[in-house]
Amino acid sequence: MWQVVSADALHIRSWNDEFVVYNSLSGNTHLLGSSAAHVLLTLQQTTSNALTLAASLAPLMQAEMDDEFVSQIEQILADLGKLALIERS
């Protein structure tokens, strides 16, 4: 399961398909694409795993719910974890 590091610490702004996330815990600002932002925004609402995230985000992202899409979500989760925006719960 994954969760955001702290919902209060993340400040998200969007312009078209780009999202800027400021993490007040680290002082870092990150530019995210729409896929990563959708994952992060979903995790702000509830903890989740890759399979559940993929199932809920596939229609929104107009993607087919298959192994490749789940792998893409897993990669996004790993990338967001490296940026210290999310963590395993």
VMD Tcl script that draws the C-alpha trace (Angstrom):
set ca {
  {0.00 0.00 0.00}
  {1.13 3.53 -0.77}
  {0.21 6.86 0.82}
  {1.29 10.48 0.51}
  {3.99 11.54 2.95}
  {1.71 14.20 4.42}
  {-1.39 15.64 2.79}
  {-0.73 18.98 4.46}
  {2.85 19.09 3.16}
  {2.01 18.79 -0.54}
  {0.84 21.85 -2.44}
  {-0.26 21.13 -6.01}
  {-0.92 23.58 -8.84}
  {-1.79 22.72 -12.42}
  {-1.51 24.30 -15.83}
  {-3.02 22.27 -18.67}
  {-1.41 18.82 -18.43}
  {1.50 19.82 -16.18}
  {1.44 19.84 -12.42}
  {3.82 21.49 -9.97}
  {4.08 19.95 -6.52}
  {5.79 21.71 -3.64}
  {6.71 19.51 -0.69}
  {7.00 21.74 2.38}
  {8.70 18.93 4.34}
  {11.67 18.77 1.97}
  {11.45 22.24 0.42}
  {11.56 20.64 -3.05}
  {9.38 21.50 -6.02}
  {8.62 18.90 -8.69}
  {7.09 19.10 -12.17}
  {4.80 16.13 -12.83}
  {3.01 14.94 -15.91}
  {-0.70 14.27 -15.78}
  {-0.37 10.51 -15.11}
  {1.86 11.00 -12.08}
  {-0.35 13.81 -10.84}
  {-3.48 11.64 -11.08}
  {-1.75 8.95 -9.03}
  {-0.65 11.49 -6.43}
  {-4.07 13.14 -6.23}
  {-5.73 9.76 -5.79}
  {-3.31 8.86 -3.01}
  {-4.16 12.11 -1.25}
  {-7.69 10.71 -0.86}
  {-6.82 7.17 0.27}
  {-3.98 4.69 0.54}
  {-3.83 2.23 -2.32}
  {-1.77 -0.33 -4.21}
  {-0.78 -0.38 -7.88}
  {-3.55 -2.72 -9.01}
  {-6.33 -0.75 -7.32}
  {-4.91 2.54 -8.60}
  {-4.69 1.17 -12.14}
  {-8.30 -0.04 -12.02}
  {-9.59 3.33 -10.81}
  {-7.40 5.48 -13.07}
  {-7.71 3.51 -16.35}
  {-11.04 5.10 -17.36}
  {-9.88 8.58 -16.35}
  {-6.64 8.23 -18.30}
  {-8.39 6.51 -21.23}
  {-6.12 3.49 -20.84}
  {-6.79 -0.18 -21.17}
  {-6.65 -1.99 -17.83}
  {-3.94 -4.55 -18.61}
  {-0.57 -5.71 -17.29}
  {1.25 -2.95 -19.18}
  {-0.88 -0.25 -17.57}
  {-0.38 -1.75 -14.10}
  {3.39 -1.74 -14.78}
  {3.21 1.94 -15.73}
  {1.41 2.70 -12.46}
  {4.02 0.70 -10.53}
  {6.78 2.75 -12.19}
  {5.01 6.01 -11.33}
  {4.68 4.87 -7.72}
  {8.41 4.05 -7.60}
  {9.26 7.45 -9.11}
  {7.01 9.34 -6.68}
  {8.58 7.36 -3.84}
  {12.08 8.40 -4.97}
  {10.91 12.01 -4.91}
  {9.69 11.49 -1.31}
  {6.14 12.50 -2.23}
  {4.72 9.10 -1.27}
  {5.75 6.24 0.96}
  {4.75 2.65 1.65}
  {2.25 2.35 4.48}
}
mol new
graphics top color blue
foreach p $ca { graphics top sphere $p radius 0.5 }
foreach p [lrange $ca 0 end-1] q [lrange $ca 1 end] { graphics top cylinder $p $q radius 0.2 }
display resetview
